[in-house]
Amino acid sequence: MRCHLDPPILLIHQDDVPPYKKTGPVVRNSYFWALKSIADTARFDQPWEFDQSVWVALCRMLTSFALSGYLGDRETLLEFPPDAQIPDELRPMSTWAAEPMDDESSLALD
């Protein structure tokens, strides 16, 4: 999931958060509600915001869903811009993007 850090807020790109589907798989819908429950802001067509106070819980949640085997890395890893410093609390479930985010993606996160 593409993300951006605006201390003390972690923003996850709105196109990368899991969608809720009324008749969708239980694991994916549970993942949606779990993430939404600890997000400070989770609005449609806007980045989801997570305050630093929930980063440890977020990392544990991402780890748990990743280990379940139902969700792939693209859905459970936080992908930071290549030049970003990844906070220690998020490091176990984070990686750097292979290339810088394009202008459109960067604008959507700001």
Secondary structure, DSSP 4 states (H G I P E B T S, - for coil): -BEEEETTEEEE-TTTSPPP-TTS-HHHHHHHHHHHHH-SB--TTS-EEEEGGGHHHHHHHHHHHHHHSSS-HHHHSEEE-TTPPPPTTTGGGEEE-SSPPPHHHHHHH-
